[in-house]
Amino acid sequence: MCIRDSTGCSYAVRIAVTPPDRRRADVDNIAKAVLDACNGTVWVDDSQVVQLEVFRCAPDAAHPSVVVTVRALVADPGWTT
């Protein structure tokens, strides 16, 4: 069972960014782009994300990446929705 809000389950998201170089990139802008891209596919709307962690790792020109981990949150059995 997921924690429910008016749009469905709530989610925890972790984003790990490995950039190709040392150019400046704000992690909040990266997170916004990732969350918006998931609208309508992973969840109905990114307002369902209630926990967010974003990490910028050391640059790696050979293996740049964005790794997104999504976890549906499970409600406490004593919590009514």
Phi and psi in degrees as a GROMACS rama.xvg file:
@    title "Ramachandran Plot"
@    xaxis  label "Phi"
@    yaxis  label "Psi"
@TYPE xy
-95.9145  154.895  CYS-2
-65.7275  128.379  ILE-3
-103.263  142.963  ARG-4
-128.651  -169.812  ASP-5
-65.6452  -16.9929  SER-6
-106.13  -4.3757  THR-7
130.345  -148.946  GLY-8
-65.7333  156.524  CYS-9
-103.437  153.131  SER-10
-133.296  150.724  TYR-11
-108.732  135.523  ALA-12
-128.124  137.366  VAL-13
-124.62  128.141  ARG-14
-122.257  121.993  ILE-15
-114.674  119.513  ALA-16
-109.842  124.46  VAL-17
-113.759  100.764  THR-18
-75.9856  161.667  PRO-19
-78.4909  -19.3743  PRO-20
-155.656  -173.047  ASP-21
-92.3067  12.9783  ARG-22
-57.957  147.456  ARG-23
-69.6112  134.699  ARG-24
-150.536  120.67  ALA-25
-73.5838  129.522  ASP-26
-64.5371  -28.7962  VAL-27
-67.2798  -34.038  ASP-28
-70.4915  -37.2072  ASN-29
-64.146  -45.7968  ILE-30
-59.9196  -44.3953  ALA-31
-59.694  -44.204  LYS-32
-62.8728  -42.757  ALA-33
-65.5929  -47.3311  VAL-34
-63.0057  -42.7308  LEU-35
-63.6323  -37.1159  ASP-36
-65.6716  -25.6232  ALA-37
-85.261  -11.9761  CYS-38
-59.2102  130.763  ASN-39
83.1311  -6.70991  GLY-40
-121.651  -55.27  THR-41
-85.4759  -40.3072  VAL-42
-141.611  169.928  TRP-43
-68.8614  -48.8748  VAL-44
-148.048  146.503  ASP-45
-68.3506  -5.1364  ASP-46
-67.3555  -14.1911  SER-47
-76.0269  -12.708  GLN-48
-78.7055  117.764  VAL-49
-111.142  -8.31602  VAL-50
-140.925  131.36  GLN-51
-141.569  128.413  LEU-52
-123.816  132.415  GLU-53
-129.962  129.535  VAL-54
-124.898  135.461  PHE-55
-106.277  119.27  ARG-56
-91.4316  176.327  CYS-57
-63.4601  143.52  ALA-58
-59.6303  145.615  PRO-59
-146.335  97.4887  ASP-60
-61.0718  -31.2422  ALA-61
-79.1187  -26.8182  ALA-62
-139.689  58.4786  HIS-63
-67.1216  147.487  PRO-64
-161.951  162.623  SER-65
-130.712  115.952  VAL-66
-108.69  122.431  VAL-67
-115.128  125.562  VAL-68
-115.686  126.327  THR-69
-118.985  133.171  VAL-70
-130.584  125.791  ARG-71
-73.1587  133.148  ALA-72
-85.3526  137.092  LEU-73
-97.7092  132.949  VAL-74
-73.3243  147.785  ALA-75
-67.2175  131.261  ASP-76
-56.4751  -25.5473  PRO-77
-85.2182  -3.53986  GLY-78
-93.7434  123.671  TRP-79
-96.8807  144.917  THR-80
